[in-house]
Amino acid sequence: MKKVRQMAILTLLGCFSFAQLSFAASAVSTTTVNVVTLAKTPSNLTLDTEAATDTSLPLLWDANGNPSNTGYTLEMSEDQTDWTVVQDKGIDDMEETVTGLAGNKMHYFRVSSYNQDSPPGTNGEYLTGQFLTKPAKPPAPTGSVDGQTITVNWGNEPGTTTKLFDGKDQQLTIDDGDTNKTLADLTPDTAYEFYIVHSNTTGDSVPSDKVKIWTDAKDPANLRVTDSTETSLAIAIDANGNPSTTQYKYRITTIDGTAIDESDWTTDLTYNFSSLSPGRYKVYAKARNNTQNPNVKETAEIELVTGTVPAAPSVETVPTEDSITVTLTPNSDSTNVEFRIVLQDENGQEVAVTDWAQQGTGWAAFELTYTFTGLQPNRNYKVLGEARYAE
């Protein structure tokens, strides 16, 4: 009986096929959420060192693949703890010049990105950097002069290197930490200019104001007589390296120092003393800085003992058949005067001549008398008695 029921059930199931079953899908319900991906952290935070100053830092950074409509925030700190927003979510703004800073000081920065969501979202990561402002404009150097030597002095700024320049913008060699430089053997009576720059890793400061320092004139040199008569002395000097604007003064005294004449200040290297009496004199020359030089300074005097042309001596002669004895008589003070006798033939050709000798020396050891011997009888001769001041 159980077996029959089982067969009946199988027969009933065989009347239906699973392939013949079908289902109908319902309508779709949807929830929509707008999502904006976060922007990438910016990259390559750099400083425009050429445009940087002692009070401003021009900063730039890259989008790092972020599209337009990305916002960027720049913050600044002096201790990496307290941060101040410098640029707040600037859309596509990837540069900012930070101003009002202190010179030669390190400043810390961080940049973050924000997407175009409302409110904007950030990934919370920063691009960081630290940058140094250029040094502030330094004070002008000072200087001193000693003759033709100049010493330039300046102050250094901690954390910077000092550079020294001359008025032609040529950098002068100094060592780190130096606060002065001495320059010797400079052109006399000439203005020199100097300025300094403080430099750090960001660059150079604005140059300081220039200091102008003048060297002093040098003593003139080679005081000499270029022409003389019984009543005048023409003298000359060498400038000794002084420029044409340097001034000179000349004066003359008697041997015992009594003043006779003095020139005005002049740039001439020559001067003429006139209306003198035949005699020995002392002449002097000195220099002073030119009128543009603020240091009104005179040099020491140089001195020359000299004289006008002494008065010509009187000449007396005593001839024989083959000799002529000549006696000279001074016509002015003979101190330091030397004499010479020249014997010429009738055509003015020199026959014989004595050496230059002062009275009491040489051929004039006893008196100013000399005898020329070995002459021809009954011939015309000329006798010249000469006098000059000895060097």
DATA-V25232 format. One line per field, one symbol per residue. ss: DSSP state (2 for helix, 1 for strand, 0 for the rest). phi: phi as a letter, one per 40 degrees, with the letter a starting at -180 (. if undefined). Layout:
ss=???
phi=???
This chain:
ss=0222222222222000022200000000000000000000001111100000000011111100000000111111100000011111111000111100000001111111110000000000001111110000000001111100111110000000111111000011000000011110000000111111111000010000001111000000111111110000111111000000001111111100001111000100011110000001111111110000000001000111111000000111111000011111100000001111111110000111100011000222000011110000000011111111100
phi=.ccccccccccccccbbccccabbccccbbbbbcbbccccccbfcbbcccccbcbabcbbabcfgcccgcbbbbbbabbgbcbbccbbfccfcbaabcbgcccfbcbbbabbbbcccbccbbcgbbcbababccccdccccbabbbgbbbbbbabcbdgbbcbbbcccgccccbcdgcbaabbbfcccfbcbbaabbcbbccicccdcccbbbbccccdcbfcacbaabcbabbbabbcggcccccbbbbabbcdcgccbaacccacccbabcbfccdicabbbaabaccccccccbbcccbbbcaacccdcccbbbbcbcbabcbbbbcbadccgcbbabbbbcccgccbaacccacdgbfcbcbacbabcbgcccfbcbbbbbbbaccc
